[in-house]
């Protein structure tokens, strides 16, 4: 059974700080072929499309296209701040392995 991805309150708070909704944009999380492990995440601010899954919180939106949705089933979209920088991260239970930078994975 496919469950939609979950977005943490911290990720929605960061989107609000960026002002994504004020600009009419959402955080797009997509999966593409490539990267050092076979698949890679694309995370960017973008306009929601008609066929996107829309996850909402704090007046902000995270969108996932229908092709990427099976790859992100039951994943968690979060925001982290570390010494190496701040970024949105994906905790994906479907990934069998991932690269060191966390943007590439295999299934």
N, C-alpha and C positions, 0 to 999 in steps of 0.2 A: 504494500500500500504506500503510495507516494504521499508524503506530507509536505506542505509548503515550507519554504525556508522561514526562519524566525529572525527577527531583527531586535537587537538588544536596545534597551532605553538609552544606553551610552551612545550608540550609533545614531539614533534619532536626535539626541541632544547635539551631537556634532554637526549634523545636517542643519539644525536650527541655527547653530553658531555661524555656519557658513552662509546661511540665508538662502538655501536652495529653493524653498517654496516661494520666497519673495521674488525670485528670479523666474518663477514658473517652471522650475526644473526638479528632477528627482534623481536619486542615486541609482544608476543602472548597474546591475550586477549580471554579467554574462559569462558564458563559458565558450572558449574558442579552441580549435585544434592548434597545437604548437607548444612551444615552451620546452624546457628540458625534460619534462616528465610525460609529455603526450597531450595534455590539455592545459590551458591557462585561463586565469580569471581576467576579465576586463571590468574595471570599476571606474566609472566616470559619471559626471553630471550630464544629464540628457533630458530631452523631452519625452514624456510617457507616450507610448504608442497604443493604438487601439486594442491590440491583442496581448498586451502585457499583463502579468499578474501584478497587482498593485498592493503593497503592504504599507499601511499608514500608521503613524504615531506622532504625537505632538505637532500635528499640522504638517508634517513632512511625509515624503513618499520615497519608498524604495521599489524599483520595478525590475521584473525578471521576464525576459522574453520566453515564448513557449518552447523554443528549441533548447534553451539552457535549463529550463525547469526540472527535467528528470535528473540532470547532473547535480542539482542543488537541493534535491528532496531531503528534508529534515536537517538541512545545514543551518548554521547560525552565522549571521552577519553582525560583526561587532566593530568597535573602534578601539584602538590601543595606542597608548603613548609610551614609548620606550626610549632609551638612550640613543638608539639609532634613528629615531624619528617617530612621527605619528602617522597612522594609516588605518584604513578600513581593512579588516581581515575576515576570512571565511574559515569557519570550523566545519569541515565537511566529513560526515561519517561515511560517505560513499567512496572517498579517496582511499586507495590502498597504499599509496605513498605520495610524498610531496617533496619539492625541492627545498633547499635551505632558506630561500627568500619567501616562500609561502605563496607565490603567485602561480605556480605550476604544480600539476598533480597528475596521477594516473589512477585508473579504476580497474 
